[in-house]
Amino acid sequence: MDLTFKRETFSQDRRNWLGSEHGTDAPRSITLDVAKFSQASHYPDGYLKSGLPVAKITATGLYGLYDKAATDGRGVLAGFLFTGVGVVDHRGRIATQVGGSMLVHGFIRADRLPVAVDPAGLADVASRIYSV
């Protein structure tokens, strides 16, 4: 039995990037490859922020940060991380893979996303995710 003290911090997940509630009732479950995100830029507080643009890595089926220049499948935007996801545990260890959820249909406010998405990325999802 482990009776040591553990410190855990929580943060409010900001979803001001959502354009409406439409589509938020059915996010898709995904598994994220944490190595495809930068700690300094994408999870400095220990969690990946909701609204990050994600894309499927062809070889593994995992998801990583959308990157138009990537040749591993991440060059095609699939959706946006719907909820914040913790990737650093209470001992400071960074997970290699974490489960998350992805918005695949609905409305977003592109100017409020945690990272900018280029017009090509928005065009990838234009038939199901609308920027307002």
Backbone as ProteinMPNN parsed JSONL, in Angstrom:
{"seq_chain_A": "MDLTFKRETFSQDRRNWLGSEHGTDAPRSITLDVAKFSQASHYPDGYLKSGLPVAKITATGLYGLYDKAATDGRGVLAGFLFTGVGVVDHRGRIATQVGGSMLVHGFIRADRLPVAVDPAGLADVASRIYSV", "coords_chain_A": {"N_chain_A": [[0.845, -1.167, 0.0], [0.61, 2.151, -0.913], [1.287, 4.967, 0.808], [2.282, 7.447, 0.464], [2.479, 11.018, 0.03], [0.904, 12.625, -2.64], [0.99, 15.04, -5.139], [-1.294, 16.732, -7.058], [-2.285, 18.677, -9.755], [-4.84, 20.681, -11.171], [-6.348, 22.033, -14.057], [-8.348, 24.478, -15.626], [-10.059, 23.661, -18.5], [-9.943, 25.357, -21.445], [-12.317, 26.144, -23.767], [-12.907, 28.113, -25.592], [-12.504, 28.248, -28.241], [-14.405, 26.865, -29.57], [-17.104, 27.179, -31.828], [-19.796, 26.749, -31.499], [-22.154, 24.612, -29.752], [-22.761, 22.573, -31.382], [-22.056, 19.385, -32.604], [-20.454, 18.685, -30.457], [-21.407, 16.661, -28.969], [-20.621, 14.228, -29.883], [-17.738, 13.432, -29.984], [-14.798, 11.848, -31.38], [-13.007, 9.021, -30.211], [-9.517, 8.872, -29.73], [-6.019, 7.927, -29.958], [-3.153, 9.48, -28.867], [0.117, 10.243, -30.043], [2.516, 11.229, -28.114], [5.108, 12.093, -28.634], [4.948, 13.519, -30.964], [4.333, 16.067, -30.367], [5.409, 19.2, -28.994], [6.923, 19.756, -25.912], [7.556, 22.298, -24.845], [5.965, 24.029, -26.37], [3.366, 22.857, -26.644], [2.531, 21.396, -24.363], [3.347, 22.764, -21.891], [2.39, 22.985, -19.309], [1.946, 20.423, -18.596], [-0.193, 19.199, -19.806], [-1.923, 18.528, -22.871], [-3.479, 21.016, -24.692], [-6.961, 21.644, -25.25], [-8.338, 21.987, -28.524], [-6.093, 21.821, -30.075], [-4.833, 21.171, -33.325], [-5.136, 18.058, -34.904], [-3.828, 15.132, -36.567], [-3.876, 12.026, -38.371], [-1.397, 9.559, -38.053], [-0.061, 7.72, -40.537], [1.395, 5.207, -40.532], [1.115, 4.167, -37.92], [-1.462, 4.635, -36.95], [-1.933, 6.219, -34.834], [-2.437, 9.544, -33.43], [-1.132, 12.781, -34.093], [0.273, 16.096, -33.787], [-1.046, 18.265, -36.198], [0.707, 18.937, -39.162], [1.473, 20.546, -41.902], [3.725, 20.145, -43.531], [4.583, 17.602, -42.916], [5.328, 14.196, -43.741], [4.278, 11.868, -42.876], [1.592, 11.387, -42.74], [0.492, 13.271, -41.113], [0.086, 15.561, -42.488], [-2.445, 16.049, -43.289], [-5.188, 17.464, -41.99], [-7.222, 16.148, -39.425], [-8.973, 16.732, -37.337], [-9.827, 18.391, -34.225], [-8.35, 18.472, -31.015], [-10.527, 17.678, -28.515], [-10.81, 17.799, -25.7], [-8.673, 18.807, -22.996], [-5.67, 16.971, -22.307], [-3.869, 15.159, -19.999], [-0.372, 14.624, -19.936], [1.893, 14.381, -18.456], [2.916, 12.79, -15.557], [2.53, 12.72, -11.901], [5.111, 12.376, -11.047], [6.634, 13.55, -12.888], [7.087, 12.165, -15.207], [6.832, 11.698, -18.685], [4.228, 10.628, -20.692], [4.095, 8.209, -23.367], [2.031, 7.578, -25.076], [-1.329, 8.678, -25.093], [-4.823, 8.605, -24.359], [-7.488, 10.354, -25.96], [-9.956, 12.739, -27.11], [-11.525, 13.734, -30.166], [-12.758, 16.47, -31.949], [-14.791, 16.161, -34.683], [-16.771, 17.179, -36.183], [-18.551, 20.147, -36.545], [-18.487, 23.553, -35.351], [-15.917, 25.963, -35.31], [-13.812, 28.539, -33.905], [-11.386, 29.758, -35.542], [-9.499, 31.734, -35.006], [-9.136, 31.575, -32.301], [-7.912, 29.236, -31.643], [-5.408, 27.213, -29.964], [-3.025, 27.004, -31.396], [-2.058, 28.273, -34.575], [-3.797, 27.409, -37.583], [-3.202, 26.591, -40.884], [-4.655, 27.725, -44.067], [-4.824, 25.485, -45.806], [-5.044, 23.303, -44.077], [-7.501, 23.896, -42.807], [-9.087, 23.633, -45.043], [-8.959, 20.895, -45.433], [-10.81, 19.882, -43.623], [-13.111, 21.185, -44.221], [-15.661, 20.366, -45.105], [-16.946, 19.363, -42.928], [-16.177, 20.615, -40.552], [-16.668, 23.803, -39.601], [-15.436, 27.073, -39.872], [-16.1, 29.87, -38.009]], "CA_chain_A": [[0.0, 0.0, 0.0], [1.39, 3.381, -1.048], [0.686, 6.031, 1.611], [3.028, 8.685, 0.269], [1.716, 12.146, -0.459], [1.006, 12.916, -4.07], [0.438, 16.342, -5.461], [-1.89, 16.745, -8.379], [-2.862, 19.98, -10.058], [-5.879, 20.66, -12.187], [-6.469, 23.283, -14.795], [-9.598, 24.634, -16.35], [-9.906, 23.467, -19.94], [-10.578, 26.464, -22.171], [-12.883, 25.754, -25.057], [-13.439, 29.297, -26.255], [-12.285, 28.052, -29.673], [-15.61, 26.273, -30.154], [-18.025, 28.158, -32.393], [-21.127, 26.431, -30.977], [-22.204, 23.289, -29.142], [-23.042, 21.599, -32.434], [-20.999, 18.41, -32.818], [-19.709, 18.367, -29.241], [-22.008, 15.5, -28.322], [-20.116, 12.984, -30.468], [-16.326, 13.442, -30.378], [-14.231, 10.529, -31.678], [-11.893, 8.604, -29.354], [-8.256, 8.708, -30.453], [-4.82, 7.759, -29.149], [-2.168, 10.471, -29.292], [1.549, 9.97, -29.942], [3.002, 12.426, -27.418], [6.368, 12.524, -29.248], [4.647, 14.388, -32.106], [4.021, 17.381, -29.804], [6.539, 19.809, -28.314], [6.605, 20.09, -24.523], [7.639, 23.744, -24.636], [4.875, 24.73, -27.059], [2.038, 22.245, -26.614], [2.126, 20.969, -23.023], [4.252, 23.287, -20.859], [1.769, 22.788, -18.006], [1.74, 19.0, -18.366], [-1.345, 18.654, -20.538], [-2.183, 19.041, -24.215], [-4.649, 21.89, -24.624], [-8.037, 21.396, -26.204], [-8.271, 22.849, -29.691], [-4.92, 21.551, -30.9], [-5.174, 20.464, -34.554], [-4.514, 16.741, -34.928], [-3.886, 14.377, -37.814], [-3.561, 10.611, -38.188], [-0.117, 9.067, -38.543], [-0.411, 6.596, -41.401], [2.039, 3.936, -40.17], [0.748, 3.658, -36.591], [-2.865, 4.856, -36.625], [-1.999, 7.178, -33.725], [-2.614, 10.922, -33.864], [-0.131, 13.743, -33.665], [-0.021, 17.474, -34.153], [-1.125, 18.534, -37.635], [1.868, 19.634, -39.706], [1.31, 20.492, -43.357], [4.957, 19.683, -44.166], [4.884, 16.229, -42.522], [5.09, 13.175, -44.766], [3.848, 10.64, -42.199], [0.134, 11.408, -42.622], [0.064, 14.44, -40.343], [-0.106, 16.683, -43.396], [-3.882, 16.178, -43.565], [-5.896, 17.719, -40.731], [-8.346, 15.241, -39.164], [-9.903, 17.359, -36.407], [-9.23, 19.18, -33.147], [-8.423, 17.841, -29.705], [-11.735, 18.215, -27.903], [-10.575, 18.098, -24.286], [-7.281, 18.775, -22.578], [-5.224, 15.624, -21.95], [-2.632, 15.132, -19.214], [0.685, 13.768, -20.489], [2.976, 14.309, -17.473], [2.366, 12.311, -14.295], [2.949, 13.446, -10.7], [6.559, 12.215, -10.877], [7.305, 14.249, -13.972], [7.3, 11.296, -16.364], [6.005, 12.025, -19.844], [3.654, 9.44, -21.331], [4.403, 8.072, -24.793], [0.732, 7.59, -25.739], [-2.454, 8.977, -24.21], [-6.131, 8.632, -25.007], [-8.119, 11.667, -26.023], [-11.133, 12.815, -27.968], [-11.314, 14.662, -31.268], [-13.931, 17.07, -32.591], [-14.728, 15.853, -36.11], [-17.889, 17.832, -36.846], [-19.055, 21.269, -35.773], [-18.072, 24.916, -35.655], [-14.779, 26.44, -34.517], [-13.314, 29.899, -34.094], [-9.977, 29.506, -35.867], [-8.637, 32.748, -34.399], [-8.986, 31.282, -30.875], [-7.232, 27.954, -31.447], [-4.134, 27.41, -29.256], [-1.996, 27.189, -32.427], [-2.657, 28.653, -35.85], [-3.96, 26.373, -38.606], [-3.138, 27.209, -42.201], [-5.846, 27.532, -44.897], [-4.856, 24.126, -46.356], [-5.577, 22.444, -43.019], [-8.928, 24.17, -42.667], [-9.733, 23.085, -46.232], [-9.049, 19.438, -45.246], [-11.988, 19.54, -42.82], [-14.139, 22.186, -44.526], [-16.996, 19.793, -45.34], [-17.551, 18.923, -41.665], [-15.868, 21.554, -39.477], [-16.82, 25.139, -40.183], [-14.819, 28.159, -39.122], [-17.009, 31.03, -37.936]], "C_chain_A": [[0.896, 1.238, 0.0], [0.685, 4.501, -0.291], [1.438, 7.353, 1.483], [2.108, 9.775, -0.268], [1.957, 12.327, -1.95], [0.349, 14.257, -4.308], [-0.068, 16.31, -6.893], [-2.514, 18.113, -8.594], [-3.866, 19.822, -11.186], [-5.948, 22.024, -12.838], [-7.806, 23.313, -15.498], [-9.325, 24.514, -17.845], [-10.667, 24.571, -20.666], [-11.047, 25.976, -23.529], [-13.5, 26.951, -25.767], [-13.206, 29.249, -27.764], [-13.489, 27.401, -30.351], [-16.552, 27.368, -30.64], [-19.457, 27.953, -31.943], [-21.047, 25.062, -30.313], [-22.424, 22.194, -30.177], [-21.83, 20.682, -32.652], [-20.243, 18.0, -31.574], [-20.265, 17.145, -28.519], [-21.444, 14.181, -28.845], [-18.655, 13.085, -30.901], [-15.836, 12.007, -30.586], [-13.071, 10.243, -30.73], [-10.655, 8.369, -30.207], [-7.136, 8.429, -29.446], [-3.748, 8.669, -29.728], [-0.743, 9.969, -29.08], [2.187, 11.239, -29.384], [4.291, 12.958, -28.042], [6.143, 13.472, -30.419], [4.227, 15.795, -31.663], [5.264, 17.897, -29.083], [6.135, 20.183, -26.886], [6.583, 21.598, -24.301], [6.444, 24.482, -25.237], [3.495, 24.178, -26.778], [1.592, 21.704, -25.262], [3.091, 21.455, -21.938], [3.703, 23.095, -19.444], [1.48, 21.317, -17.712], [0.546, 18.398, -19.078], [-1.445, 19.311, -21.914], [-3.482, 19.823, -24.168], [-5.717, 21.476, -25.635], [-7.931, 22.41, -27.338], [-7.044, 22.639, -30.547], [-5.345, 20.794, -32.158], [-4.419, 19.135, -34.613], [-4.745, 16.047, -36.266], [-3.412, 12.957, -37.548], [-2.223, 10.246, -38.828], [-0.39, 7.759, -39.281], [0.135, 5.261, -40.901], [1.517, 3.335, -38.871], [-0.738, 3.75, -36.278], [-3.053, 5.781, -35.439], [-2.177, 8.577, -34.305], [-1.527, 11.806, -33.295], [-0.552, 15.134, -34.086], [-0.031, 17.62, -35.671], [0.096, 19.348, -38.05], [1.818, 19.476, -41.221], [2.532, 19.914, -44.06], [5.287, 18.225, -43.842], [4.54, 15.246, -43.644], [4.616, 11.855, -44.166], [2.328, 10.556, -42.029], [-0.378, 12.635, -41.89], [-0.1, 15.69, -41.198], [-1.556, 16.916, -43.774], [-4.611, 16.313, -42.227], [-7.096, 16.786, -40.597], [-9.397, 15.89, -38.273], [-9.138, 18.122, -35.343], [-9.402, 18.447, -31.823], [-9.564, 18.486, -28.923], [-11.554, 18.597, -26.442], [-9.079, 18.063, -23.995], [-6.918, 17.379, -22.082], [-3.909, 15.717, -21.198], [-1.622, 14.173, -19.817], [1.872, 13.626, -19.54], [2.375, 13.871, -16.138], [2.947, 13.074, -13.104], [4.444, 13.302, -10.404], [7.348, 12.89, -11.986], [7.593, 13.402, -15.196], [6.315, 11.65, -17.47], [5.534, 10.731, -20.487], [4.073, 9.391, -22.796], [3.126, 8.112, -25.626], [-0.335, 7.899, -24.701], [-3.741, 8.959, -25.023], [-6.702, 10.036, -24.968], [-9.375, 11.602, -26.866], [-10.93, 13.925, -28.983], [-12.657, 15.156, -31.8], [-13.795, 16.831, -34.094], [-15.846, 16.521, -36.899], [-18.355, 18.986, -35.962], [-18.515, 22.599, -36.258], [-16.916, 25.301, -34.737], [-14.541, 27.923, -34.789], [-11.802, 29.777, -34.281], [-9.038, 30.506, -35.21], [-8.407, 32.514, -32.904], [-8.333, 29.933, -30.599], [-5.894, 28.185, -30.743], [-2.932, 27.533, -30.182], [-2.702, 27.489, -33.74], [-2.729, 27.45, -36.797], [-4.003, 27.076, -39.956], [-4.411, 26.934, -43.015], [-5.951, 26.123, -45.486], [-5.428, 23.147, -45.327], [-7.069, 22.639, -42.832], [-9.705, 23.627, -43.863], [-9.893, 21.564, -46.118], [-10.337, 19.034, -44.538], [-13.2, 20.415, -43.139], [-15.539, 21.613, -44.727], [-17.679, 19.369, -44.048], [-17.241, 19.798, -40.454], [-15.821, 22.941, -40.096], [-16.203, 26.182, -39.279], [-15.744, 29.362, -39.179], [-16.286, 32.252, -37.431]], "O_chain_A": [[1.817, 1.354, 0.808], [-0.391, 4.94, -0.695], [1.255, 8.264, 2.29], [1.105, 9.501, -0.926], [3.079, 12.196, -2.439], [-0.705, 14.566, -3.753], [0.644, 15.91, -7.815], [-3.193, 18.64, -7.713], [-3.744, 18.94, -12.037], [-5.637, 23.041, -12.219], [-8.326, 22.277, -15.913], [-8.453, 25.198, -18.381], [-11.882, 24.701, -20.52], [-10.265, 25.462, -24.329], [-14.504, 26.813, -26.466], [-13.671, 30.131, -28.487], [-13.577, 27.391, -31.579], [-16.771, 28.363, -29.949], [-20.258, 28.885, -31.997], [-19.992, 24.428, -30.312], [-22.286, 21.011, -29.867], [-20.713, 21.158, -32.858], [-19.459, 17.053, -31.622], [-19.659, 16.653, -27.567], [-21.759, 13.121, -28.304], [-18.351, 12.847, -32.07], [-16.4, 11.066, -30.027], [-12.247, 11.12, -30.472], [-10.726, 7.749, -31.269], [-7.286, 8.664, -28.247], [-3.469, 8.634, -30.927], [-0.438, 9.347, -28.062], [2.372, 12.215, -30.111], [4.544, 14.162, -27.984], [7.075, 14.166, -30.827], [3.814, 16.612, -32.486], [6.082, 17.105, -28.615], [5.121, 20.85, -26.68], [5.683, 22.114, -23.638], [5.969, 25.461, -24.661], [2.536, 24.944, -26.681], [0.392, 21.564, -25.028], [3.597, 20.652, -21.153], [4.473, 23.048, -18.485], [0.848, 20.994, -16.706], [0.3, 17.198, -18.961], [-1.102, 20.479, -22.094], [-4.484, 19.328, -23.651], [-5.405, 21.016, -26.734], [-7.493, 23.543, -27.137], [-6.946, 23.209, -31.633], [-6.143, 19.861, -32.066], [-3.208, 19.094, -34.398], [-5.704, 16.327, -36.987], [-2.644, 12.712, -36.618], [-1.956, 10.578, -39.983], [-0.896, 6.803, -38.693], [-0.604, 4.277, -40.854], [1.478, 2.112, -38.734], [-1.229, 3.015, -35.422], [-4.183, 6.1, -35.068], [-2.079, 8.775, -35.516], [-1.063, 11.612, -32.171], [-1.617, 15.319, -34.675], [0.882, 17.147, -36.349], [0.471, 20.315, -37.387], [2.09, 18.399, -41.752], [2.389, 19.253, -45.089], [6.198, 17.663, -44.45], [3.584, 15.447, -44.393], [4.557, 10.84, -44.86], [1.838, 9.735, -41.253], [-1.545, 13.002, -42.025], [-0.395, 16.765, -40.675], [-1.87, 17.865, -44.493], [-4.64, 15.373, -41.431], [-7.89, 16.645, -41.527], [-10.589, 15.627, -38.435], [-7.967, 18.46, -35.518], [-10.456, 17.876, -31.545], [-9.564, 19.696, -28.698], [-12.088, 19.612, -25.995], [-8.32, 17.37, -24.673], [-7.755, 16.684, -21.506], [-2.942, 16.289, -21.7], [-1.963, 13.044, -20.171], [2.77, 12.825, -19.799], [1.438, 14.497, -15.641], [3.766, 13.976, -13.284], [4.98, 14.045, -9.582], [8.576, 12.815, -12.023], [8.263, 13.855, -16.124], [5.129, 11.872, -17.225], [6.335, 9.847, -20.79], [4.373, 10.424, -23.394], [3.129, 8.618, -26.749], [-0.255, 7.437, -23.563], [-3.745, 9.259, -26.217], [-6.427, 10.808, -24.048], [-9.8, 10.525, -27.284], [-10.26, 14.922, -28.712], [-13.567, 14.37, -32.064], [-12.811, 17.244, -34.708], [-15.877, 16.447, -38.127], [-18.533, 18.811, -34.757], [-18.135, 22.751, -37.42], [-16.931, 25.006, -33.542], [-15.017, 28.474, -35.782], [-11.044, 29.702, -33.314], [-7.899, 30.165, -34.889], [-7.57, 33.185, -32.3], [-8.214, 29.529, -29.442], [-5.298, 29.25, -30.907], [-1.916, 28.11, -29.794], [-3.811, 27.014, -33.983], [-1.844, 26.594, -36.808], [-4.75, 28.037, -40.144], [-5.163, 26.014, -42.692], [-7.059, 25.614, -45.651], [-6.21, 22.263, -45.677], [-7.818, 21.67, -42.712], [-10.853, 23.207, -43.718], [-10.854, 21.004, -46.645], [-10.894, 17.972, -44.815], [-14.196, 20.392, -42.415], [-16.519, 22.332, -44.532], [-18.867, 19.047, -44.059], [-17.947, 19.74, -39.447], [-15.03, 23.209, -41.0], [-16.42, 26.177, -38.068], [-16.126, 29.817, -40.257], [-16.889, 33.318, -37.305]]}, "name": "protein", "num_of_chains": 1, "seq": "MDLTFKRETFSQDRRNWLGSEHGTDAPRSITLDVAKFSQASHYPDGYLKSGLPVAKITATGLYGLYDKAATDGRGVLAGFLFTGVGVVDHRGRIATQVGGSMLVHGFIRADRLPVAVDPAGLADVASRIYSV"}
